[in-house]
Amino acid sequence: MDKSKINLAVVVPLFFIMLYLLPLGLRDLWSPDELRYAEIAREMVDSGNWVVPTFNDLRYFEKPVMGHWMNAISQVLFGENNFSVRAASAFSTLGAAFCLFLLVGRFANRKQAWITVSVFLSLFLVSNLGTYSVLDGMLNLWLTAAFTAFFYAADSPTTSLRWRYYGLAGLFCACALLTKGFLALALPVIVVVPFMIWQRQLLDILRWGWWVMLVALIVTLPWALAIHVAEPDYWHYFFWVEHIQRFTAEDAQHSSPAWYYLPYLLLGTLPWLFLAPSAIKHLKGHWQSPLLRYALLWALLPFIFFSAANGKLVTYILPCMAPLSIILAQGIINAFENRAKGLKIGSAINGIFFSLISVAVIVLFYMGRLPLEAEEFYRPWLLVVVCGSWAVLAYISIKAKSLEGKITSYMLMPLSLFLLAWAIIPNISIDSKMPGRFMEQIRPLVTDDAVLVADYPSTMSGFNWYFKRRDVYLTGHTGEVTYGLGFEDAKHKYVDPSMLNEFIQKQKIDVPVLLLFREMDVPQSLPEPDQRIERGKFTLFYYNRVKH
């Protein structure tokens, strides 16, 4: 790849369109996350209530409102479809990339800014969550914007500029708080304060901290008061249960050991992981740079914070990816300028690794060891295409004479995977975690007056989203809607498994009844259904009405 033919200012936007936008609508929604957030946003638009989030018309207080607003606005703009459900995550990732571009472009140079954005947008964890509907991508947008504003403020030579940038930091912290809660205030504090101490500017942050907090308070107060008036118990539940218990309790939700994030960090930094050793080696002597110091603290301290917490999810470390991109980009530039052999060695290992994966896939396919049905014979070959193209790009990066050529080769490596993911995912996963096909199969049975019963919130959300229903009954496990079901006006939506037989007999006198099972075993005591439909892990019992 010739330097004269590659302009990252053109390649990066095209890459974003191809990886982040084109595939969004190709694959069905994943359960539970995507269906849950799709339905909460749909109900917000449908009901016109933009203050109280609901899920199946049940109070849903696990998260604040900003992420739901962003998802709801996406549905207003693009309609109720797979693209709109994921669009807020994609554009949030673009917003975070823009913040990185402003930060690195201002305090380094524009060339390094484009390389940093190239690294960031192609990191495996970033691209995964940027094309998947969870709130972490939106949180990452506001945190990246806040960290960018803090650095601008710390470097501002005039008081007027500090008013502006510290105020923007407060605004973005407020948006982050409204997306995922008080964590949004903790992360900037544990990064910015040590950085200001390192830079001998502690008095500066002490002098301006009140302004940051005041702006954040002014921005959050309207919704905070509105939700308190509408639901007085919201803040008690959200603070004590969703924050204190989740992160500190011995039996915290998603409890995992302290080293839990390490393998995911390695996986999440693909494909740049193979260049990381050489990049880090060539940062020696450059740590006096305030931007690199800031990026180091920004990446390291939140990672330690999340590792120390009892409750862990892979998505939590997404805010660490932006500063890692800054560090990797600087290191790769230095290594290239020093003609480091490590870049070629890393690319060779990269190419060999994915070539071996291609061979392994073919061998396992012919040995019959892949969990595929006969009709899925083409899926392994698509995976071979993905791994093969990845390996070819690794070889091209070795031969590339320009830095832009190497960067473009690496950036394009995950592209084929995301473009073809919808065709590679096997039926065993589709019929376990993606209920779209099953819902279309049973659609003729779901009349407007049918009573719908699900065995878990994840199966409930399938009924909600695909049939636009907010009146689904639950039986068995209540999971994340346990709190919402505890209110007097919602208790009728839960049917105890011991009463399920009686419930069916009573309801089917006048209307058809559909029971959807996935998480729990089908009770043997149930009456014989008029139809039983199975697909993967999904089982539907259909009872026709007695009266016609």
Sequence and secondary structure as in RCSB ss.txt:
>XXXX:A:sequence
MDKSKINLAVVVPLFFIMLYLLPLGLRDLWSPDELRYAEIAREMVDSGNWVVPTFNDLRYFEKPVMGHWMNAISQ
VLFGENNFSVRAASAFSTLGAAFCLFLLVGRFANRKQAWITVSVFLSLFLVSNLGTYSVLDGMLNLWLTAAFTAF
FYAADSPTTSLRWRYYGLAGLFCACALLTKGFLALALPVIVVVPFMIWQRQLLDILRWGWWVMLVALIVTLPWAL
AIHVAEPDYWHYFFWVEHIQRFTAEDAQHSSPAWYYLPYLLLGTLPWLFLAPSAIKHLKGHWQSPLLRYALLWAL
LPFIFFSAANGKLVTYILPCMAPLSIILAQGIINAFENRAKGLKIGSAINGIFFSLISVAVIVLFYMGRLPLEAE
EFYRPWLLVVVCGSWAVLAYISIKAKSLEGKITSYMLMPLSLFLLAWAIIPNISIDSKMPGRFMEQIRPLVTDDA
VLVADYPSTMSGFNWYFKRRDVYLTGHTGEVTYGLGFEDAKHKYVDPSMLNEFIQKQKIDVPVLLLFREMDVPQS
LPEPDQRIERGKFTLFYYNRVKH
>XXXX:A:secstr
  GGG  HHHHHHHHHIIIIITTTTTS   TTHHHHHHHHHHHHHHH   SS EETTEE  SS SHHHHHHHHHH
HHH SSHHHHHHHHHHHHHHHHHHHHHHHHHHS HHHHHHHHHHHHH HHHHHHHTS  THHHHHHHHHHHHHHH
HHHHH SSHHHHHHHHHHHHHHHHHHHHHH THHHHHHHHHHHHHHHHTT HHHHHHHHHHHHHHHHHHHHHHHH
HHHHH TTHHHIIIIIIIIIHHH TT TTB  TTTHHHHHHHHTTTGGGTHHHHHHTTTT TTSHHHHHHHHHHH
HHHHHHHHSSB  GGGGGGGHHHHHHHHHHHHHHHHHTT HHHHHHHHHHHHHHHHHHHHHHHHHHTT S   GG
GTTHHHHHHHHHHHHHHHHHHHHH  SHHHHHHHHHHTTHHHHHHHHHHS HHHHHHH THHHHHHHGGG  TT 
EEEESSHHHHHHHHHHHT S  EEES  GGGHHHHTSTTTGGGEE GGGHHHHHHHHTTTS EEEEESSS   TT
S   SEEEEETTEEEEEE  S  
